[in-house]
Amino acid sequence: MHYAKFGTGFALACGLLALSGAAVGQGAPASSITKKPECTVPFPHAALQSAPAGFKGETVALISFTVKGEFRSARLLRSSGNRDLDSAALRAAAGAKCKPLGDIRDKSLQEALIGIPYAFTFDNSRGSDPAQTQPVR
């Protein structure tokens, strides 16, 4: 399976979302959360190869991590229009890893989940480079 680094390659993140009240709402200073996370997310190339000829679409998934950068969950935010590719993107997201996303000594972040939206762009109509990234806006 191929991996993409945050900001380059086949998947990208744009922004941080606090998913737990413990992350921001209960006294954790915003400065204790990393502004530019360094993550890798695998891209489901095998699923793209089985997509219908000429298929184009983008799956957007919210991937949740602990402050230590450990994967916790992924959920679909926007479908590509192809259930198989959406499912493959969510399965691939389970292999996501990040460097620590904040001060791991900050007790207010210990139970926090930090969500990062990732876009998996599928384009089976292109030749040699069927995957690309676009900022999640």
C-alpha positions, 0 to 999 in steps of 0.5 A, a space after each residue: 500500500 502506498 502512503 502519502 505525507 500530509 501536504 504532498 502526495 495523494 491525500 491531504 489535511 486542511 485544518 484541525 477540528 476538536 472533536 472532544 470537549 476535553 480538547 478545547 472546551 475544558 481549558 486546553 489552550 489552542 496553542 497546545 494543539 499543533 497548527 501544521 500536523 505531520 501525517 501519513 495516510 495510505 491511498 487505496 490504489 487497488 480500489 481505484 484500479 477496480 473503479 469503472 472506466 472514466 470514473 471521477 470523484 472525491 471522498 472526504 473523510 474526517 480522521 480522528 487521532 489522539 494527541 499522540 498521533 494515533 488513529 482512532 476513527 474515520 467517518 465519511 463527510 462527503 461521498 465520491 458517488 461510488 460506495 466501493 471507493 468510499 469504503 476503501 478510503 475509510 479502510 485506508 484511513 485506518 492506517 493513518 499516522 501522525 507525529 504528536 498533534 499537541 503537547 502530550 504532557 498537557 493533561 487536558 488533551 489526554 482524552 481529546 480526539 483531534 479530527 483532520 479532514 482528508 480528501 481522497 481524489 479518484 480519477 480513473 479517466 487519467 492515464 499514469 497519475 489517476 490520483 491527485 489532491 486538492 485542498 479541503 475547503 
